[in-house]
């Protein structure tokens, strides 16, 4: 090889390295700064915990492998005055189905079962009556997509039993012959806890291990999900395990609910976890999207689980292999699951394209955790619109930040900084991502920026004799006092 050829190769290699370094630097420069959006998330969720009278709420936001924000508000055990924390354990109820689904797909990859295996072929105890002579077979795939035609629940009334005595696996199987299908298989979506419990029993039958041991060995331990368990840890109840609360009664109370043992319903609804662990569970799935080797599952398998495998004829309900799959508020595909057991409501929402994930846990049956996950997403998704302010302006804008409350109707707003602008959020807010933005006209005078970029109404600030901002005036005649709120 001649010297000129060698020189050319060196130059090309050098230019490629420089380009790669430039790409990395550009990526670093364009990384979204969530700091001011996080302040709004904290303000909003702290307020909503109080306005919605939640005993306690914990939440987390993940961007691929990095936790963007996490927080907790209220109390995990109001009777003892224990604060809710991001490592507080709650029942995650139906999110348990995701761990069961991953277990099934792990066995599928090992060649120990097929998705189109008939349930009676892999679960000898399955003798539920098929009342439709022309129905197709009930398969593992049907159970994963809730399209089997099986009833929602087993034959025991454990959800409404005051003693909360959940049946054992054997009790569920013993009463299968007293139940029958609701529809022919592969006809309708019918959410079914019974279906997912049966999948857990299939894991035991096919693997030769107890269900709990299989999940711990193949999922929880490899991912170091140390606060996730296929049960409710009774020894931690009232401490790290939050005390659950009921729906709000007619008298406006949310009563404490005794802890339950999920027993044979565990594969469908028996797990407990924290928002931190569920964020790690989401991060694993995002890692697999770009992986070149197996980590519990093959990359292609998790992508397949996140694809739609069942769509109802009215296009209203779609489901993957164990995962809910739906169009989110941003028009993109989201996957995940919600959970509701006596005393707790939880959610896990993941966007495979943007690799944003959110988990929310509440120790009450009363609220909708998805509302808070969507609210957090609404705020954080606006962070990309922040235009940086110079140091002097950034410092000046800080003095306007705080809570403002009307003297008569007690309406409350929060004013915060947003790069070179201010934002104002009314509290409470069901759509916190739709806050108003204001540009500075002159000292203490701002105007709202309309959606089309034009100027809207004014917002002015009033100072006391010491030069401190004490009031906010907007719509020219609405005046709110700057206040300190706990």
Buried (B, 14 or more C-beta within 10 A) or exposed (E): EEEEEEEEEEEEEEEEEEEEEEEEEEEEEEEEEBEBBBBBBBBBBBBBBBEBBBBBBBBBBBBBEEBBBBBBBBBBBBEEEBEBBBBBBBBBBBBBBBBBBBBBBBBBBEEBBBBEBBBBEBBEBBEBEBEBEEBBBBBBBBBBBBBBBBBEBBBBEBBEEEEBBBBBBEBBBBBBEEBBBBBBBBBBBBEBBBBBBBBBBBBBBBBEBEBBEBBBEBBBEEBEBEBBBBBBBEEBBBBBBBBBBBEBEEEEEBEBBEBBBBBBBBBBBBBBBBBBBBBBBBBBBBBBBEBEEEBBBBBEBBBBBBBBBBBBEEEEBBBBBBBBBBEBEBEEBBBBBBBBBBBBBBBBBBBBEBBBBBBBBBBBBBBBBBBBBBBBBBBBBBBEEBEEBEEEBBEBBEBBBBBBBBEEEEEBBBBBBBBBBBBBBBBEBEEBBEBBBBBBEEEBEBBBBEEEEEEBBBBBBEEEEEEEBBBBBBEEEBBBEBEEEE
